Amino acid sequence: MEGSRTEQAIRRIEAALNRIEAASDKLAPASGIDSELAARHEALRGEVAATLRDLDRLIEGLEQ
């Protein structure tokens, strides 16, 4: 059951990230995107991905 809760949490996080990305795509103009802003965005995405991997490892550790 614990694995199921973990999987559900991960699915909810991934769905939220997808909604955030979709919303940001709608807000960002198709052309003329500030390259500095785009670089900061990519850096933040990398940090979020690393944090999610860390959380996943922590959750796995709790399940053991």
Backbone torsions as a table, in degrees:
resi	resn	phi	psi	omega
1	MET	NA	-37.8	-178.5
2	GLU	-60.9	-42.0	178.0
3	GLY	-60.3	-37.5	178.8
4	SER	-63.2	-41.3	178.8
5	ARG	-65.1	-40.1	179.0
6	THR	-64.6	-46.2	179.3
7	GLU	-61.5	-40.4	178.1
8	GLN	-63.6	-41.8	179.3
9	ALA	-63.5	-42.8	179.1
10	ILE	-64.0	-42.7	178.2
11	ARG	-61.7	-40.2	178.9
12	ARG	-65.6	-41.0	178.4
13	ILE	-64.0	-45.3	179.5
14	GLU	-63.4	-39.8	178.0
15	ALA	-64.1	-41.0	178.1
16	ALA	-63.7	-42.2	177.8
17	LEU	-61.8	-40.3	178.0
18	ASN	-63.6	-40.4	178.5
19	ARG	-66.3	-39.9	178.3
20	ILE	-63.3	-45.0	-179.9
21	GLU	-63.2	-42.7	179.7
22	ALA	-63.1	-41.4	179.2
23	ALA	-66.0	-39.9	-180.0
24	SER	-67.8	-33.7	176.8
25	ASP	-64.5	-35.9	178.9
26	LYS	-70.8	-34.4	-177.0
27	LEU	-80.4	-32.0	-177.3
28	ALA	-77.2	132.6	176.5
29	PRO	-65.1	146.4	-177.1
30	ALA	-64.2	-31.4	-179.8
31	SER	-127.1	159.0	176.5
32	GLY	75.3	25.0	178.5
33	ILE	-68.0	130.6	178.7
34	ASP	-59.7	121.5	-176.3
35	SER	-64.6	-33.6	177.6
36	GLU	-66.0	-41.8	178.3
37	LEU	-63.6	-42.1	179.1
38	ALA	-62.5	-40.6	178.8
39	ALA	-65.2	-42.1	178.0
40	ARG	-63.9	-38.9	178.7
41	HIS	-62.1	-46.8	-179.9
42	GLU	-64.1	-39.3	177.9
43	ALA	-62.7	-42.8	178.9
44	LEU	-64.2	-41.5	177.5
45	ARG	-59.1	-40.9	178.5
46	GLY	-63.8	-42.0	177.9
47	GLU	-63.6	-41.7	179.3
48	VAL	-64.8	-42.9	179.2
49	ALA	-61.3	-42.8	178.9
50	ALA	-64.0	-41.1	179.3
51	THR	-64.6	-40.4	178.4
52	LEU	-65.1	-37.4	176.2
53	ARG	-63.7	-42.1	177.8
54	ASP	-61.1	-44.7	178.7
55	LEU	-62.0	-40.2	179.1
56	ASP	-61.1	-43.3	178.5
57	ARG	-64.5	-40.7	178.8
58	LEU	-62.9	-43.9	179.2
59	ILE	-63.1	-43.0	178.1
60	GLU	-60.6	-40.2	178.5
61	GLY	-62.5	-36.8	178.9
62	LEU	-69.4	-29.2	-177.2
63	GLU	-75.6	-19.9	-176.4
64	GLN	-79.9	NA	NA
